[in-house]
Amino acid sequence: MILIQGGVSSGKKTFLSSLGIDPTDAERVFLNAERLILEGKTPQEAAAALQSRDAVTVTAVGNGVMAATGAQRAAISEIETMSLLLAKTASEVWYVTAGLGVKIK
């Protein structure tokens, strides 16, 4: 699995295309994995559910911005935990900005 992380509208789908992966192929690709956390899955459940995909994108959250409420801070923490779990098992990890990827792993 390839993990691609980046901010909102950072070009994650464009970058997927540059890797030869069709971002509209829902069988191979899961976009915006953070929505699993927002739908109530634990980080462990979300990460396990995504292992069979060829590519997963996650919108980077946190990055020094302080969430306004405790609930928002808890959600950000769970999304980051999910990202950490995905990164541990991913074959490649990329951070994307402006449609350009920097390989982390």
N, C-alpha and C positions, 0 to 999 in steps of 0.2 A: 504494500500500500504506500502511496505517495501522499504525504501530508503537505498541504499548501496553506500557509497562514498569511494574513495581511489585513489591513484596515478596510473599512467600508469603501466600496468603489475603487479598490486599489489595483484592479486588473487581474484578479485571480483567474477568472474564466479565460481571459485573453492568454494568460500564461499557460493554462492547461492546454489550450489549443496549440501553443508553440511546442509543447511536448508531444503532440500528436494524439492527444486525448480529447475526445468530443465532450465538452462540458454539459451537453444536453442528454447524454447517454445515462439515464437514471439507473441502469443496471450496473454500470461500472463506476459512476461518480456520485458522491453525495456532497451537495453544496450546502454551505452554512450549517455545519454540524452543531453549532451552538444552539440551534433551535431545539435539539433533543433535550438539552438541559432546561431550556425555557418551557418545554412541554412536560417536565417533571421527572425525567430520567436522572439517575445518579451518574456521576462521571464514569464509574465503572461499567454501568449498563450501556451507556452511550458508546464508550470506547469498544466494548465487546460487539455491539451491534454493527459497528463500522469496519471491523477487521476484514470482511470479505470484499470490500470495495477496492478497486484499483487506485482510486484517488479520492481524497477527502479535503474539502476546504473548510477553514474555520476563520471567522472574522476575529482579528486580534482585538482583545479588550484589555482594559487596564492601562498598561503602558504609562503609568504615572498619573493618569486622570483619576481624581477621587470621585467615586460614585456618591450621589446625593443621599441615598438612604441605605440602611442596613440590609434591606432585601436586595438592593442592586449590588452592594458589595459582596453579598453571599453568592449571588448568581455569577458574578465575575470570577470569584474564587473557584466555583465549580466548573466553569467553562475552562479556566486555565488548568485545573486538575485534569479535565478530560483531554486537553491538548497535550499535556505532559505524558499521559498514558498512551495516547496515539503516537507521539513522537518516539517513545521507547521502542515501539514495535514496527514503526514505519521503515521501509527500505530507504526512503529519501525524505528529507524535510526541507522545505523552501519557505523563505519569507519574501513576499511580493509587495512591491510598491511601484506605481506608474507602469504596471504591466511587466516589470522586470523582476526576475527572481534572483535571490541570493541563496545559494545552497548552504544549508546549515549542517545537514547530515547526508 
